[in-house]
Amino acid sequence: MLAIFKREFLSYFRSPVGFVAIAIFSFLSGFIFYSMFSEGSVDIGTEVNTLRSFFVIIVPIITMGLLAEDKKRGTDILYYTTPIDLFAVVVGKTLAAFALFAVMFVNVIIHIFVTVACGGVFGVGAVGNIIVFFFMAFMFISIGLFASAINDNQIVSAIVSFILILICQLISVFAGYLGTAVTSIASTIKVKAETATAIGSAITSFISWFDPFVKTQDFRLGIFSVSSLFFLFAVGLLFMYLTYRVLEKKRWSKS
């Protein structure tokens, strides 16, 4: 696992991928920080919270080649013809992408020091947002790795990853539309207005429960919830397991 981690992490800096991801993240965080600083009101929690919205762009860039590139080079055959632990491969690649995120986050740490040095406040809400940032990064990296496992082409992997992450970000929007549609349909078939509204609201609430952004929104207020973090971690582990099963299936098909 350590060898996989080291190889994948260093590969980010042997190709433009790592530098492009760091450049995009640095530009976004710098622009957000500068905008707040120029207005005389800096909130690191708001900066980190805003950066989470760009996972849909950054994660596909750093995960699209984790497995798809191996297929392109033909080195993936080593995973299937040697007695290597495939789950160790999955963990190593996930940690490599996560480590790159940690490197990118140094930019935000610099902003924290600047804020404190200028008399600003770095409160518990900002700490909560940072914790959620890394848990959510782990979850989306796992989703991106899964997208890379099921495709042979890096571009297709990036597109699939983009779509999956975008769906996660828009769950509440979809839930609202679906709830409204169900309420409208129920009213059309002569269901009482109160009952139709209750059904629509129940469907909206049920689907919104799966929205990672809604589940963790209280962290910005300094209200921490272990169950919300466990949800993000569990979804990440689920997609890591699905990636492992995809690799295991390919191993058996090639043996």
VOBA-1610 file (N, C-alpha, C; in pm, whole numbers, padded with zeros to 5 digits, always signed):
BEGIN
Met+00082-00121+00000Met+00000+00000+00000Met+00086+00127+00000Leu+00193+00124+00080Leu+00281+00241+00088Leu+00348+00268-00047Ala+00386+00160-00116Ala+00450+00176-00247Ala+00352+00236-00347Ile+00226+00189-00343Ile+00123+00244-00432Ile+00101+00391-00402Phe+00091+00424-00273Phe+00069+00563-00232Phe+00183+00652-00282Lys+00306+00607-00260Lys+00422+00687-00299Lys+00427+00708-00450Arg+00401+00601-00524Arg+00407+00611-00670Arg+00300+00706-00722Glu+00177+00692-00673Glu+00067+00775-00722Glu+00084+00920-00681Phe+00129+00943-00557Phe+00144+01081-00512Phe+00253+01153-00591Leu+00366+01086-00611Leu+00474+01148-00687Leu+00438+01165-00834Ser+00349+01078-00884Ser+00310+01089-01026Ser+00233+01218-01053Tyr+00170+01274-00950Tyr+00100+01402-00968Tyr+00197+01513-01006Phe+00321+01500-00960Phe+00419+01605-00985Phe+00515+01569-01099Arg+00491+01453-01160Arg+00566+01416-01281Arg+00484+01446-01405Ser+00363+01492-01384Ser+00272+01527-01493Ser+00205+01660-01458Pro+00137+01721-01554Pro+00073+01851-01526Pro-00046+01842-01432Val-00099+01721-01406Val-00223+01707-01330Val-00214+01771-01192Gly-00109+01736-01116Gly-00097+01791-00982Gly-00082+01941-00982Phe-00003+01994-01074Phe+00021+02139-01080Phe-00106+02213-01124Val-00182+02153-01217Val-00307+02216-01261Val-00407+02221-01146Ala-00420+02110-01072Ala-00513+02105-00959Ala-00474+02207-00852Ile-00344+02214-00820Ile-00298+02309-00720Ile-00320+02453-00767Ala-00295+02478-00896Ala-00313+02612-00951Ala-00459+02656-00945Ile-00550+02564-00982Ile-00693+02598-00979Ile-00738+02624-00836Phe-00699+02536-00744Phe-00738+02552-00604Phe-00681+02682-00546Ser-00555+02711-00577Ser-00491+02831-00525Ser-00559+02957-00579Phe-00593+02954-00707Phe-00661+03069-00767Phe-00797+03092-00701Leu-00874+02985-00685Leu-01007+02998-00627Leu-01001+03047-00482Ser-00916+02982-00402Ser-00905+03022-00261Ser-00848+03162-00248Gly-00750+03195-00332Gly-00692+03329-00328Gly-00793+03436-00367Phe-00872+03408-00468Phe-00973+03505-00513Phe-01079+03527-00404Ile-01123+03417-00343Ile-01224+03428-00236Ile-01168+03506-00118Phe-01045+03474-00078Phe-00983+03542+00035Phe-00961+03690+00005Tyr-00912+03721-00113Tyr-00886+03860-00150Tyr-01017+03940-00152Ser-01124+03878-00203Ser-01253+03948-00209Ser-01301+03984-00069Met-01287+03892+00027Met-01328+03921+00164Met-01233+04020+00231Phe-01103+04003+00206Phe-01004+04089+00270Phe-01020+04234+00223Ser-01050+04252+00095Ser-01066+04389+00041Ser-01188+04458+00098Glu-01284+04379+00145Glu-01405+04436+00206Glu-01389+04454+00357Gly-01274+04411+00410Gly-01246+04430+00551Gly-01312+04329+00642Ser-01363+04220+00585Ser-01430+04118+00667Ser-01393+03980+00614Val-01304+03912+00685Val-01255+03781+00641Val-01315+03672+00728Asp-01371+03570+00663Asp-01427+03455+00734Asp-01371+03329+00667Ile-01275+03265+00733Ile-01213+03145+00676Ile-01317+03036+00656Gly-01415+03030+00747Gly-01521+02929+00733Gly-01597+02946+00602Thr-01625+03071+00565Thr-01695+03098+00439Thr-01608+03060+00320Glu-01478+03087+00329Glu-01387+03051+00221Glu-01385+02899+00200Val-01370+02825+00309Val-01365+02679+00299Val-01499+02624+00250Asn-01607+02681+00300Asn-01741+02637+00259Asn-01763+02660+00110Thr-01713+02772+00059Thr-01726+02801-00083Thr-01640+02708-00167Leu-01521+02677-00118Leu-01431+02588-00191Leu-01490+02448-00209Arg-01574+02406-00115Arg-01636+02274-00127Arg-01725+02265-00251Ser-01775+02379-00297Ser-01861+02380-00415Ser-01782+02346-00542Phe-01650+02359-00535Phe-01565+02335-00652Phe-01507+02195-00654Phe-01551+02109-00561Phe-01510+01969-00567Phe-01547+01909-00702Val-01658+01955-00757Val-01709+01901-00883Val-01610+01923-00998Ile-01521+02021-00983Ile-01419+02048-01085Ile-01285+01985-01050Ile-01244+02001-00924Ile-01110+01960-00884Ile-01096+01808-00871Val-01196+01743-00810Val-01186+01599-00787Val-01175+01520-00917Pro-01257+01546-01020Pro-01240+01471-01145Pro-01100+01486-01205Ile-01038+01604-01187Ile-00905+01626-01243Ile-00802+01535-01177Ile-00810+01521-01044Ile-00705+01446-00973Ile-00735+01297-00964Thr-00857+01256-00997Thr-00889+01112-00987Thr-00906+01043-01122Met-00918+01120-01230Met-00952+01059-01358Met-00845+00960-01406Gly-00719+00979-01365Gly-00614+00891-01413Gly-00567+00788-01312Leu-00628+00783-01195Leu-00580+00693-01090Leu-00579+00547-01135Leu-00682+00506-01206Leu-00687+00369-01259Leu-00692+00367-01411Ala-00755+00468-01470Ala-00765+00473-01616Ala-00627+00485-01681Glu-00535+00557-01615Glu-00401+00573-01670Glu-00327+00440-01670Asp-00350+00358-01566Asp-00287+00226-01562Asp-00333+00140-01679Lys-00461+00153-01712Lys-00514+00077-01826Lys-00452+00125-01957Lys-00432+00256-01966Lys-00372+00312-02088Lys-00229+00264-02106Arg-00153+00258-01995Arg-00013+00214-02003Arg+00001+00062-02005Gly-00106-00007-01968Gly-00101-00153-01963Gly-00045-00207-01834Thr-00017-00118-01739Thr+00039-00163-01610Thr-00068-00221-01518Asp-00195-00204-01553Asp-00301-00259-01467Asp-00298-00411-01465Ile-00235-00472-01565Ile-00228-00618-01570Ile-00154-00674-01449Leu-00064-00592-01390Leu+00011-00636-01272Leu-00082-00656-01153Tyr-00192-00580-01148Tyr-00287-00594-01037Tyr-00358-00729-01042Tyr-00373-00781-01163Tyr-00453-00902-01182Tyr-00370-01030-01194Thr-00242-01014-01220Thr-00157-01133-01241Thr-00057-01157-01129Thr-00055-01069-01030Thr+00034-01085-00914Thr-00051-01094-00787Pro+00002-01157-00683Pro-00076-01173-00560Pro-00081-01047-00474Ile-00104-00933-00537Ile-00113-00807-00464Ile-00253-00791-00407Asp-00262-00730-00290Asp-00391-00705-00228Asp-00457-00588-00300Leu-00567-00615-00371Leu-00632-00511-00450Leu-00690-00401-00363Phe-00733-00436-00241Phe-00787-00331-00156Phe-00675-00237-00111Ala-00554-00291-00098Ala-00438-00206-00066Ala-00412-00108-00180Val-00435-00154-00303Val-00421-00066-00420Val-00521+00048-00412Val-00646+00013-00380Val-00753+00113-00369Val-00721+00214-00259Val-00679+00165-00143Val-00647+00253-00031Val-00529+00343-00064Gly-00425+00287-00126Gly-00307+00364-00160Gly-00338+00477-00257Lys-00418+00448-00358Lys-00455+00551-00456Lys-00545+00657-00394Thr-00636+00616-00306Thr-00724+00712-00238Thr-00643+00806-00149Leu-00550+00749-00075Leu-00467+00831+00015Leu-00376+00926-00064Ala-00331+00883-00181Ala-00246+00970-00264Ala-00324+01094-00308Ala-00447+01074-00354Ala-00531+01187-00394Ala-00565+01274-00274Phe-00589+01210-00160Phe-00622+01285-00038Phe-00501+01369+00006Ala-00382+01312-00008Ala-00259+01385+00028Ala-00241+01507-00061Leu-00277+01495-00188Leu-00269+01610-00278Leu-00362+01721-00231Phe-00481+01682-00183Phe-00575+01780-00128Phe-00513+01850-00008Ala-00442+01773+00076Ala-00377+01832+00193Ala-00272+01933+00150Val-00198+01902+00044Val-00099+01996-00009Val-00167+02123-00058Met-00276+02108-00130Met-00349+02224-00182Met-00402+02311-00068Phe-00438+02247+00042Phe-00500+02320+00154Phe-00400+02408+00227Val-00271+02391+00201Val-00169+02477+00262Val-00200+02624+00231Asn-00257+02647+00113Asn-00294+02783+00074Asn-00392+02845+00174Val-00487+02765+00219Val-00587+02813+00316Val-00522+02835+00453Ile-00427+02749+00488Ile-00356+02764+00615Ile-00281+02898+00618Ile-00223+02934+00505Ile-00156+03065+00496Ile-00256+03177+00519His-00375+03162+00463His-00480+03263+00482His-00521+03273+00630Ile-00520+03160+00699Ile-00553+03161+00841Ile-00450+03243+00919Phe-00322+03221+00891Phe-00217+03296+00959Phe-00227+03446+00929Val-00256+03479+00803Val-00270+03620+00765Val-00388+03682+00839Thr-00498+03609+00846Thr-00618+03660+00914Thr-00591+03687+01061Val-00530+03590+01129Val-00501+03605+01271Val-00399+03717+01294Ala-00298+03726+01206Ala-00195+03831+01220Ala-00254+03971+01204Cys-00360+03980+01124Cys-00423+04110+01101Cys-00534+04139+01202Gly-00543+04056+01305Gly-00644+04080+01408Gly-00778+04017+01382Gly-00785+03931+01281Gly-00910+03863+01250Gly-00937+03748+01345Val-01051+03688+01328Val-01094+03579+01416Val-01099+03447+01339Phe-01039+03347+01398Phe-01048+03212+01343Phe-01126+03129+01445Gly-01258+03120+01422Gly-01347+03062+01521Gly-01375+02914+01503Val-01460+02864+01592Val-01494+02723+01592Val-01573+02685+01467Gly-01648+02781+01411Gly-01722+02753+01288Gly-01629+02723+01172Ala-01516+02794+01166Ala-01417+02769+01061Ala-01354+02631+01079Val-01329+02594+01204Val-01274+02461+01232Val-01372+02353+01185Gly-01500+02374+01212Gly-01603+02280+01168Gly-01606+02265+01018Asn-01595+02377+00947Asn-01596+02372+00801Asn-01473+02300+00747Ile-01359+02317+00812Ile-01237+02249+00768Ile-01249+02098+00787Ile-01306+02057+00901Ile-01326+01914+00926Ile-01417+01854+00819Val-01526+01922+00791Val-01620+01874+00688Val-01552+01872+00552Phe-01468+01971+00525Phe-01398+01979+00396Phe-01321+01851+00369Phe-01245+01804+00467Phe-01160+01687+00446Phe-01242+01557+00442Phe-01346+01548+00523Phe-01432+01430+00516Phe-01504+01424+00382Met-01550+01540+00335Met-01619+01543+00206Met-01521+01517+00092Ala-01397+01566+00106Ala-01295+01539+00005Ala-01270+01389-00006Phe-01263+01321+00108Phe-01244+01176+00107Phe-01359+01106+00034Met-01482+01148+00064Met-01598+01086+00001Met-01597+01106-00151Phe-01571+01227-00197Phe-01573+01255-00340Phe-01453+01193-00412Ile-01340+01184-00345Ile-01225+01116-00405Ile-01257+00968-00428Ser-01326+00907-00333Ser-01366+00767-00348Ser-01461+00750-00465Ile-01551+00847-00482Ile-01644+00843-00596Ile-01566+00858-00726Gly-01470+00951-00728Gly-01389+00972-00848Gly-01305+00850-00881Leu-01252+00782-00779Leu-01173+00661-00802Leu-01261+00551-00862Phe-01384+00540-00814Phe-01478+00442-00869Phe-01506+00471-01016Ala-01524+00600-01048Ala-01548+00639-01188Ala-01428+00603-01275Ser-01307+00616-01219Ser-01186+00580-01294Ser-01174+00430-01313Ala-01230+00353-01218Ala-01220+00207-01225Ala-01311+00147-01332Ile-01423+00213-01359Ile-01522+00155-01451Ile-01505+00206-01594Asn-01402+00288-01617Asn-01378+00340-01751Asn-01232+00324-01789Asp-01206+00306-01918Asp-01070+00293-01968Asp-01014+00426-02015Asn-01100+00525-02032Asn-01058+00654-02084Asn-01064+00760-01974Gln-00956+00838-01961Gln-00950+00938-01855Gln-01057+01045-01869Ile-01083+01089-01991Ile-01183+01194-02013Ile-01321+01144-01972Val-01352+01021-02012Val-01482+00963-01975Val-01491+00948-01823Ser-01381+00907-01760Ser-01378+00893-01615Ser-01405+01027-01548Ala-01344+01133-01601Ala-01365+01267-01544Ala-01510+01310-01559Ile-01570+01278-01674Ile-01709+01317-01698Ile-01803+01242-01604Val-01779+01110-01588Val-01862+01030-01498Val-01848+01081-01354Ser-01725+01109-01314Ser-01700+01162-01180Ser-01770+01296-01162Phe-01761+01382-01262Phe-01826+01513-01259Phe-01977+01498-01239Ile-02037+01407-01313Ile-02182+01387-01305Ile-02223+01334-01168Leu-02149+01236-01116Leu-02182+01178-00986Leu-02170+01281-00874Ile-02064+01361-00877Ile-02045+01463-00774Ile-02148+01573-00787Leu-02180+01609-00912Leu-02283+01712-00934Leu-02418+01667-00880Ile-02450+01539-00899Ile-02574+01484-00845Ile-02576+01497-00694Cys-02461+01466-00631Cys-02452+01479-00484Cys-02475+01622-00440Gln-02428+01718-00519Gln-02442+01858-00483Gln-02583+01912-00507Leu-02657+01844-00595Leu-02790+01893-00631Leu-02903+01804-00578Ile-02871+01718-00483Ile-02973+01627-00430Ile-03094+01703-00377Ser-03070+01808-00299Ser-03181+01883-00240Ser-03265+01952-00347Val-03199+01997-00455Val-03273+02061-00566Val-03364+01959-00632Phe-03311+01839-00660Phe-03391+01733-00719Phe-03505+01694-00625Ala-03474+01689-00495Ala-03574+01651-00396Ala-03690+01750-00395Gly-03657+01880-00405Gly-03760+01982-00407Gly-03850+01971-00528Tyr-03789+01950-00646Tyr-03868+01936-00769Tyr-03956+01811-00764Leu-03898+01700-00715Leu-03974+01576-00709Leu-04089+01587-00610Gly-04064+01649-00494Gly-04170+01667-00395Gly-04283+01752-00450Thr-04248+01858-00521Thr-04350+01945-00582Thr-04430+01870-00688Ala-04359+01788-00768Ala-04426+01711-00873Ala-04523+01609-00813Val-04480+01542-00707Val-04567+01442-00642Val-04689+01510-00582Thr-04668+01625-00520Thr-04781+01700-00463Thr-04880+01738-00572Ser-04827+01783-00686Ser-04915+01823-00798Ser-04992+01704-00853Ile-04924+01589-00867Ile-04990+01469-00919Ile-05097+01420-00822Ala-05063+01423-00693Ala-05159+01379-00592Ala-05283+01467-00592Ser-05264+01595-00610Ser-05378+01687-00615Ser-05463+01662-00739Thr-05399+01625-00848Thr-05470+01599-00973Thr-05564+01478-00962Ile-05520+01379-00883Ile-05603+01257-00870Ile-05696+01266-00749Lys-05728+01389-00711Lys-05831+01416-00609Lys-05790+01380-00466Val-05660+01377-00440Val-05614+01357-00302Val-05629+01489-00228Lys-05669+01484-00101Lys-05685+01606-00024Lys-05558+01690-00026Ala-05576+01821-00026Ala-05462+01912-00038Ala-05361+01892+00075Glu-05413+01872+00198Glu-05323+01853+00313Glu-05243+01724+00298Thr-05310+01619+00252Thr-05243+01490+00235Thr-05141+01497+00123Ala-05178+01562+00012Ala-05087+01575-00102Ala-04962+01652-00062Thr-04982+01759+00013Thr-04867+01839+00059Thr-04779+01759+00153Ala-04841+01681+00242Ala-04765+01600+00337Ala-04683+01494+00265Ile-04741+01433+00162Ile-04669+01331+00085Ile-04549+01393+00015Gly-04572+01507-00049Gly-04463+01576-00119Gly-04351+01617-00025Ser-04389+01667+00092Ser-04288+01710+00191Ser-04210+01591+00244Ala-04279+01479+00264Ala-04212+01360+00315Ala-04109+01309+00214Ile-04144+01310+00086Ile-04052+01265-00018Ile-03932+01359-00027Thr-03960+01490-00020Thr-03851+01588-00024Thr-03756+01569+00094Ser-03811+01551+00212Ser-03728+01533+00333Ser-03646+01405+00326Phe-03708+01299+00274Phe-03639+01170+00266Phe-03518+01178+00173Ile-03538+01236+00055Ile-03429+01244-00042Ile-03323+01343+00006Ser-03365+01454+00066Ser-03270+01554+00115Ser-03182+01499+00227Trp-03230+01393+00294Trp-03150+01333+00402Trp-03016+01283+00351Phe-03009+01249+00222Phe-02887+01196+00162Phe-02794+01308+00112Asp-02836+01432+00123Asp-02754+01544+00076Asp-02641+01570+00175Pro-02514+01548+00136Pro-02403+01568+00230Pro-02386+01713+00273Phe-02426+01806+00187Phe-02413+01947+00221Phe-02517+01991+00324Val-02637+01936+00313Val-02741+01966+00411Val-02708+01903+00546Lys-02657+01781+00543Lys-02627+01709+00668Lys-02516+01777+00748Thr-02430+01853+00680Thr-02316+01913+00749Thr-02325+02066+00758Gln-02440+02122+00729Gln-02451+02268+00725Gln-02437+02332+00864Asp-02466+02258+00969Asp-02457+02314+01104Asp-02313+02327+01153Phe-02220+02264+01085Phe-02080+02272+01127Phe-02028+02415+01118Arg-02082+02493+01024Arg-02037+02632+01010Arg-02079+02717+01128Leu-02176+02665+01207Leu-02223+02735+01326Leu-02152+02684+01452Gly-02060+02590+01433Gly-01989+02534+01546Gly-02062+02419+01611Ile-02165+02368+01543Ile-02243+02255+01595Ile-02195+02128+01524Phe-02119+02047+01595Phe-02059+01928+01536Phe-02151+01807+01554Ser-02156+01724+01451Ser-02238+01603+01454Ser-02155+01485+01406Val-02129+01392+01495Val-02050+01274+01459Val-02123+01190+01354Ser-02254+01184+01363Ser-02332+01103+01269Ser-02316+01155+01125Ser-02308+01286+01109Ser-02290+01344+00975Ser-02154+01308+00918Leu-02051+01314+01001Leu-01917+01277+00956Leu-01910+01128+00926Phe-01978+01048+01007Phe-01982+00904+00983Phe-02050+00874+00850Phe-02154+00951+00817Phe-02223+00933+00689Phe-02127+00956+00573Leu-02049+01066+00578Leu-01954+01096+00472Leu-01848+00987+00462Phe-01799+00943+00578Phe-01695+00840+00581Phe-01749+00707+00528Ala-01873+00674+00565Ala-01933+00548+00522Ala-01956+00546+00371Val-02001+00658+00315Val-02021+00665+00170Val-01886+00649+00098Gly-01782+00712+00153Gly-01650+00697+00096Gly-01602+00553+00097Leu-01623+00485+00211Leu-01584+00344+00221Leu-01665+00258+00124Leu-01792+00293+00107Leu-01878+00217+00015Leu-01822+00222-00127Phe-01783+00340-00173Phe-01732+00352-00309Phe-01592+00291-00321Met-01515+00292-00213Met-01386+00221-00215Met-01409+00071-00230Tyr-01510+00021-00160Tyr-01541-00122-00170Tyr-01591-00157-00310Leu-01674-00069-00367Leu-01724-00093-00504Leu-01608-00093-00604Thr-01511-00005-00583Thr-01392-00002-00669Thr-01315-00132-00656Tyr-01300-00177-00532Tyr-01231-00304-00507Tyr-01302-00420-00577Arg-01436-00421-00573Arg-01511-00529-00638Arg-01494-00524-00789Val-01486-00403-00846Val-01464-00390-00991Val-01327-00448-01028Leu-01225-00417-00949Leu-01091-00470-00976Leu-01087-00621-00955Glu-01154-00667-00852Glu-01157-00811-00823Glu-01226-00887-00936Lys-01331-00831-00989Lys-01401-00894-01102Lys-01311-00903-01224Lys-01234-00798-01249Lys-01143-00799-01363Lys-01031-00899-01342Arg-00987-00914-01216Arg-00881-01012-01187Arg-00930-01151-01222Trp-01051-01184-01183Trp-01105-01319-01210Trp-01128-01339-01360Ser-01167-01233-01430Ser-01193-01247-01574Ser-01063-01267-01654Lys-00948-01220-01596Lys-00821-01233-01666Lys-00743-01356-01623Ser-00792-01423-01518Ser-00719-01541-01469Ser-00768-01669-01537
//
